[in-house]
Amino acid sequence: MNGDGEKINAIEHIENARQHLASHSQLGRIRRFKSAGASAMNVVSELAAALEQLTESHKQLTESHKQSEKKYQIYLERFEKIEAQTQVLDDATARLELVTAGDELLIDDLGAALEELQVDLIRLTRLQELMNEQMKPQV
């Protein structure tokens, strides 16, 4: 039974005990003395049942709290693991960015050197053509 249901039942038992006491106090003195034992037993049994239900409700609430605490610890441990993995991933990404930035500079430098070599090759080709023309015998 859930905690609210047990509380409702406990309240009903306490209400029954109150009604027994009320009916006992409304009886006349002679009848009250004759029924005092039975009425007192009814009150005691109702109060005992209410206390038992409240105790059971408290036990279930405590057990539920323990289970919730265990689940919380499990989720906390998972979160901490994920956070550590995320930190490792962030560090790896930062290192990769540094390496990539270095590669980009190297690629840019190689591209510039290649362009410079192409310009030199064109100049040397023209120079060779000019020298070839000058070396031809003139007719």
C-alpha positions, 0 to 999 in steps of 0.5 A, a space after each residue: 500500500 502506498 504512503 498516502 493510503 496508509 495515512 488515510 487508513 491510520 486516520 480512519 482508525 484514529 477517527 474510529 477510536 475517537 468515536 468509541 471514546 465519544 460514545 463511551 462518554 455519552 453513556 450513562 454512568 452505570 452503562 459506562 462502567 459495564 461497557 468500559 472494558 469493551 470500549 477501552 479495548 476498541 479504542 486501544 485496538 484502533 489506536 494500535 492499528 493506526 500506529 502499526 500503519 503509520 509505522 509501516 508507512 514510515 518503514 516504506 518511506 525510509 526504504 523508498 528514500 534509501 532506494 532513491 539515494 542509491 539511484 541518485 548515487 548511481 546517476 551521480 557516478 555516471 554523471 562524473 564518468 561522463 564529465 571525465 570523458 567529456 574533459 578527455 574529449 575536450 583535451 583531445 579536441 584542443 590538441 587536435 586543433 593545435 596540430 591542425 593549426 600547425 598543419 595549416 601553416 605548413 600547408 600555406 608555407 608549402 603552397 607559397 614555396 611551390 608558387 615561388 618555384 613555379 615562378 622561378 621555373 617560368 623565368 628559367 624556361 624563358 631564359 633558356 629560350 632566350 639563350 637558345 635563340 642567341 646561340 642559333 647561328 644567324 643566317 
